[in-house]
Amino acid sequence: MGFVLEARLSHEDLVLMPTIEDVSGVTIRYEYTVSSGEDTFLFVSVFGNEYEAVEEAIDADHTVSDSTRIAAFPNRTIYRVTLASALDPLPAQCSEEGLFVFKLTSGERGWIIRIYLPDRDALAVFREGCRDRGVSFRVRQLQESGSLDDATYFLTEQQHEILLLAYYAGYYDIPRRVSQGDLAEQLGVSTSAVSQRLRRAIAELIAATLETNRTPETLE
């Protein structure tokens, strides 16, 4: 069946770690890398509104060089950077172990990785690969894989959009960094529509992920 692991990785030479530490008000999502000749390019999405601070931090980041803003969208900007002898969050030896990366985003002053592991041997390889490179590795969650990762397919496109925007904009942060009015303005809809979409999306996620054969004793 395999496992789904969520872990926090940190090391001063991990790609974009200095930027993650310098600019805490945004979320960076690792998209993919492309090799061309002797260079390796990394594409990342940055969610938030502190783009000037992000670009200043990237320019001073020793793990990358030659930052280029590729595209800008409401609440999201895509950058391409050249890797500069930086550590990759995924150890090289993991490529033959059947690991699949669901998501790699910044968080807790490090990289938060969520990956599929076919067995516990693959977990041991991943952990050892981090240790050998001196990368701090802390498990946040480890569970048997199942239908949990299919839960997003219960969401409509609008529900998926509003949850993604709300999450990365900081609506669920404590304290909140944006209001429903802010989300409504970015989406071009009413605050009431945002409220309804959020409630319906969260209800779908709860229905898809919680055990349906149990009810709280207080509701029986």
C-alpha positions in Angstrom: 0.0 0.0 0.0 2.8 2.4 0.7 3.0 5.5 2.9 2.5 9.3 2.6 5.2 11.2 4.4 5.1 14.9 5.3 8.4 16.2 6.7 10.2 19.5 7.3 13.7 19.8 5.8 16.2 22.5 6.6 19.9 23.3 5.9 21.6 26.6 5.1 22.5 25.4 1.7 19.2 23.9 0.6 18.0 25.7 -2.4 16.3 29.0 -1.6 16.6 28.4 2.2 18.1 32.0 2.8 15.1 33.4 0.9 12.6 31.3 2.9 14.2 32.5 6.2 14.4 36.2 5.1 10.8 36.5 3.8 8.3 34.7 6.0 5.2 36.5 4.7 5.0 34.4 1.5 4.8 30.8 0.5 7.2 29.4 -2.1 6.3 26.3 -4.1 9.0 24.3 -5.8 7.6 23.5 -9.3 10.3 21.7 -11.3 13.9 21.9 -12.6 15.3 21.8 -16.2 18.9 21.2 -17.2 20.4 23.0 -20.2 24.1 22.5 -20.9 26.0 23.1 -17.6 23.1 25.0 -15.9 20.1 23.7 -14.0 17.1 26.0 -13.8 14.5 25.9 -11.0 11.0 27.2 -11.5 9.1 28.3 -8.4 5.8 29.9 -7.6 5.6 32.6 -5.0 2.3 33.2 -3.3 1.7 36.5 -1.4 2.2 40.1 -2.0 5.7 40.9 -0.8 7.3 40.5 -4.3 9.9 43.3 -3.9 11.1 41.7 -0.7 11.2 38.3 -2.3 13.2 39.5 -5.3 15.7 41.3 -3.0 16.1 38.1 -0.9 16.6 35.9 -4.0 19.2 38.3 -5.4 21.2 38.0 -2.1 20.6 34.2 -1.9 23.8 32.2 -2.3 22.0 29.0 -3.4 20.7 30.5 -6.7 21.6 33.2 -9.3 20.1 34.9 -12.3 16.5 35.3 -11.0 13.9 36.1 -13.7 10.3 36.9 -13.2 8.5 34.7 -15.7 4.8 35.6 -15.1 2.6 37.3 -12.6 -1.0 36.5 -11.7 -3.2 37.6 -8.9 -1.5 36.5 -5.7 1.1 34.3 -7.6 4.3 35.1 -9.4 6.5 32.5 -11.2 10.3 32.8 -11.1 13.1 31.0 -12.8 16.5 30.9 -11.1 19.7 29.1 -11.8 20.9 26.7 -9.2 24.3 27.6 -7.7 25.7 24.5 -6.1 22.6 24.2 -3.9 21.4 21.1 -2.1 18.2 19.7 -3.6 15.5 18.8 -1.1 15.2 15.3 -2.5 18.3 13.1 -2.1 19.7 11.8 -5.4 19.5 8.2 -4.3 15.8 8.4 -3.9 15.2 8.5 -7.7 15.4 4.7 -7.8 13.2 4.0 -4.8 9.8 4.8 -6.4 9.3 8.0 -4.5 6.7 10.5 -5.8 6.7 14.2 -4.6 3.1 15.5 -4.1 4.1 18.9 -2.9 7.2 20.9 -1.9 6.5 24.3 -0.3 8.2 26.6 2.2 7.0 26.6 5.7 8.2 26.7 9.3 11.5 28.3 8.1 12.3 25.3 5.9 10.9 23.2 3.1 7.8 21.1 3.8 7.9 18.0 1.6 4.9 15.6 1.0 5.9 12.4 -0.8 4.7 8.9 -1.5 6.9 6.1 -0.3 6.3 2.5 -1.6 7.6 1.0 1.6 9.5 1.6 4.8 12.8 0.8 3.1 12.3 3.8 0.9 11.7 5.9 4.0 15.0 4.7 5.4 16.7 5.6 2.2 15.2 9.1 2.2 16.1 9.6 5.9 19.7 8.4 5.3 20.1 10.6 2.3 19.1 13.7 4.3 21.4 12.7 7.2 24.4 12.1 4.9 24.1 15.6 3.5 23.5 17.2 7.0 19.9 18.1 6.2 17.7 18.4 9.2 14.7 16.0 8.8 11.6 16.1 11.0 8.6 14.0 10.4 5.3 16.0 10.6 3.0 13.2 9.5 3.4 9.6 8.3 0.4 7.5 7.3 -0.5 4.6 5.1 -1.5 5.7 1.6 -5.2 5.4 0.7 -7.9 7.5 -0.8 -7.0 10.6 1.2 -5.0 12.1 -1.7 -8.0 11.6 -4.0 -10.1 13.9 -1.8 -9.4 17.0 -4.0 -11.3 15.3 -6.8 -14.5 15.8 -4.9 -14.0 19.6 -5.2 -15.3 21.7 -8.1 -12.9 23.9 -9.9 -14.3 26.9 -8.1 -13.9 25.2 -4.7 -10.4 24.1 -5.4 -9.5 27.7 -6.6 -10.9 29.4 -3.5 -9.3 27.0 -1.1 -5.9 27.3 -2.8 -6.1 31.1 -2.9 -7.3 31.3 0.7 -4.5 29.0 2.0 -1.6 30.7 0.2 -2.9 34.2 0.9 -2.9 33.6 4.6 -6.7 33.4 5.3 -6.1 30.3 7.6 -3.1 31.8 9.3 -3.3 33.0 12.9 -3.8 35.9 12.8 -5.3 36.0 9.4 -3.4 38.0 6.8 -6.4 38.5 4.5 -10.1 38.7 4.9 -13.0 37.3 2.8 -13.3 40.7 1.3 -9.7 40.6 0.1 -10.3 37.2 -1.5 -13.5 38.4 -3.1 -11.7 41.4 -4.6 -9.0 39.2 -6.1 -11.6 36.8 -7.5 -13.9 39.5 -8.7 -16.9 38.1 -6.8 -19.0 39.1 -3.8 -17.9 38.4 -0.2 -21.0 36.3 0.2 -19.9 34.1 -2.8 -16.5 33.6 -1.2 -18.1 32.6 2.1 -20.4 30.1 0.4 -17.6 28.6 -1.7 -15.3 28.2 1.3 -18.1 26.5 3.4 -19.0 24.1 0.6 -15.4 23.3 -0.2 -14.6 22.6 3.5 -17.7 20.5 3.9 -16.7 18.4 0.8 -13.2 17.9 2.3 -14.6 16.8 5.7 -17.1 14.4 4.0 -14.3 13.0 1.9 -11.7 12.6 4.6 -13.5 11.7 7.9 -14.9 8.3 8.7 -18.5 8.3 7.6 -19.6 5.4 9.8 -19.0 7.3 13.0 -20.8 10.3 14.5 -19.8 12.4 17.5 -21.5 11.3 20.7 -22.8 14.8 21.3 -24.8 14.6 18.0 -26.3 11.2 18.5 
